[in-house]
Structure formats: C-alpha cells, structure tokens
C-alpha cells in the first residue's frame, strides 16, 4: 500500500481489475498533498501485494 500527502482528509483510490496501485502514478503530480492524504492499496495478489490471486485455489484451514 502506498500513501501520498499529509493532509487531514483521506482519499482511497482503488485500481481496476488485474491492475495495481501504480495505475494512479500519472495523477500524482496533480494531487493536493497539503489537504489530503491519498491511499493507494493493491488488491490481494496484484501489484506489490502478495497473496492468493485465484480465489478458486484458496484453501481454508480449520
């Protein structure tokens, strides 16, 4: 998960299917970093996040 800015208001920017948080990189120069903190998470298994990328192959313990 990446964050940009230090403002008191939080904006969570989600990427599309099969993408990553890097999809927002082109917009970063235009963001108001003084008033907002932007959070760019990656879905499990995509981008910089590790995990199960295929839910049909996930296993449950217990």
C-alpha positions as CSV (number, residue, x, y, z in Angstrom):
1,X,0.0,0.0,0.0
2,X,1.3,3.4,-1.0
3,X,0.4,6.7,0.6
4,X,0.9,10.3,-0.8
5,X,0.4,13.5,1.0
6,X,-0.1,14.6,4.6
7,X,-3.5,16.2,4.8
8,X,-6.2,15.5,7.3
9,X,-8.7,14.3,4.7
10,X,-8.2,10.8,3.4
11,X,-8.9,9.6,-0.2
12,X,-8.7,5.9,-1.0
13,X,-8.0,5.3,-4.7
14,X,-8.7,1.8,-5.9
15,X,-7.4,0.3,-9.1
16,X,-9.3,-1.7,-11.6
17,X,-9.3,-5.5,-12.1
18,X,-6.0,-7.0,-12.8
19,X,-4.3,-3.7,-12.2
20,X,-2.2,-2.2,-9.4
21,X,-1.9,0.9,-7.3
22,X,0.7,2.2,-9.9
23,X,-2.3,3.0,-12.2
24,X,-2.6,6.3,-10.3
25,X,1.1,7.3,-10.8
26,X,0.2,9.7,-13.7
27,X,-2.2,11.6,-11.5
28,X,0.1,12.1,-8.5
29,X,1.6,15.4,-9.7
30,X,-1.9,16.9,-9.7
31,X,-2.9,15.9,-6.2
32,X,-3.3,18.4,-3.4
33,X,-0.9,16.8,-0.9
34,X,-1.4,19.5,1.8
35,X,-5.1,19.0,2.4
36,X,-5.4,15.3,1.6
37,X,-3.7,12.0,2.3
38,X,-4.1,9.6,-0.7
39,X,-4.0,5.9,-0.1
40,X,-3.3,3.5,-3.0
41,X,-3.9,-0.1,-1.9
42,X,-3.3,-3.1,-4.0
43,X,-5.8,-6.0,-4.1
44,X,-4.5,-9.3,-2.7
45,X,-2.4,-10.9,-5.3
46,X,-2.0,-7.8,-7.5
47,X,0.6,-5.1,-7.7
48,X,3.0,-5.1,-4.8
49,X,0.8,-7.2,-2.6
50,X,1.3,-10.9,-2.2
51,X,-1.4,-13.4,-1.6
52,X,-3.9,-15.6,-3.3
53,X,-4.6,-14.3,-6.8
54,X,-7.0,-17.0,-7.7
55,X,-9.8,-17.4,-5.1
56,X,-10.7,-20.8,-6.6
57,X,-7.3,-22.1,-5.5
58,X,-7.5,-20.7,-2.0
59,X,-7.7,-23.1,1.0
60,X,-9.2,-22.6,4.4
61,X,-7.8,-24.1,7.5
62,X,-9.9,-25.4,10.2
